[in-house]
């Protein structure tokens, strides 16, 4: 048997960040950060409204943030690479304490920014040291206006470690240890860790999905009281802090985090409701292909057109395919993708001990990006590779910018990654070398994506909105959480869900509701998906002449609100439902092709 050497490395190198974990350069770097954070904190405590000192303090803070980010990214990469490394975990805990100190420093700087007059603030923005930083400094001031006193913010930061974030850790511990006995359709029984349930939900065998769904509900049911206490605790803490900070609405903070306006969010949601029959048509087709009158919750992530039973894709094949699709549509992106491989910036090797999932990270200090994933040989993995490469390309376009102008919000981040996915998918669907079987599978994957962004994630948003509204009046019981969840599901899914097909415990099993760093971890994804649809439609219409506009868009993402970035670089109005409707209607050609698919041959 001949072994063909792999051409493309699937191991990353972090050597340009630090020679090794805990090496001399690493230890010196740690010491310098501790020292400088301490110095900056003392200087900030003595800051007055002197504009020269203030501009220097802000610039020092920007530099410190880059260095802390460099360290966090390095440790994050090491611990994803080997989830069992306890020395790395211990340093991550140490960095978390530095992050808390840095947050206090930021709060102090924000307090000073709010104390100076508007005229002084304009003068401050015109200081040469802060050139290009206006948007970030305005945001610091804006956020600072809704803060308690420095002492109370400092107390809140400390208490959050033991309160708010403790609920999140409890969730991770509890859900991480969950397991359930599953009787497989062939009769044998296995104990299944909860983390495997999700992949069982995408199994082609419906009896297996059904069994895994019902057996996997039991642990969530058993722990429902504890999880409801957690959810109530997280939301209650946030609502209490919003009240103390004079923040008028529970959407204000997540919208501020996303640098987008309520008008844009409302326009996007209105368009989704007005066109809800489009993604529902995809679900009706999925039900027809599987031969049921409608879908159950356990059908929603399952392929209706299974990947052809050929051998798994090799890493080299995937790299070549992504490279070919990128290069054909967008040569600079193709070149960048090859440079990721050549410089060993992608980690994809399948091996034990790696953390599941995929992410893109990087160091502003080194102006370098890294991609983490695990290659299992599926088309889905290849789409993930294009998604993360889209993120990395976004960061690389922002390399020349100062860090205050390179911090883009999540809705715009997810636009760049979806754009990468779409270039790959579009390239594959129009590639004559791709078989009709794989194309049918890709259409199905595309419609799964449309369902996820246009029905499932909006459903999560509606649940969370209803929950926060009721939580403001007091604790919400388990039975009420189940009702709110079921209502949100039928509101969005309509008759595409079987009458007994809802998942009333989805509020417990979906980890996103328990993320303590950010609330409403849902609508930014919908935004990114739809804006990328709009960008891609223009790319198809205008061809390569559009790409400089795309890069101008990416380069502007850290310097203004979503509305302004889109208005200035693309000339579109995010507060107009018509804009979002056009983006949603971009799925119609794929939907129509999907509707023409015949049910798979039996036997
Ligand atoms: Zn992403």
Boltz pocket constraint, residues with backbone or C-beta under 6 A from the ligand:
constraints:
  - pocket:
      binder: B
      contacts: [[A, 387], [A, 391], [A, 413], [A, 414], [A, 417]]
      max_distance: 6.0
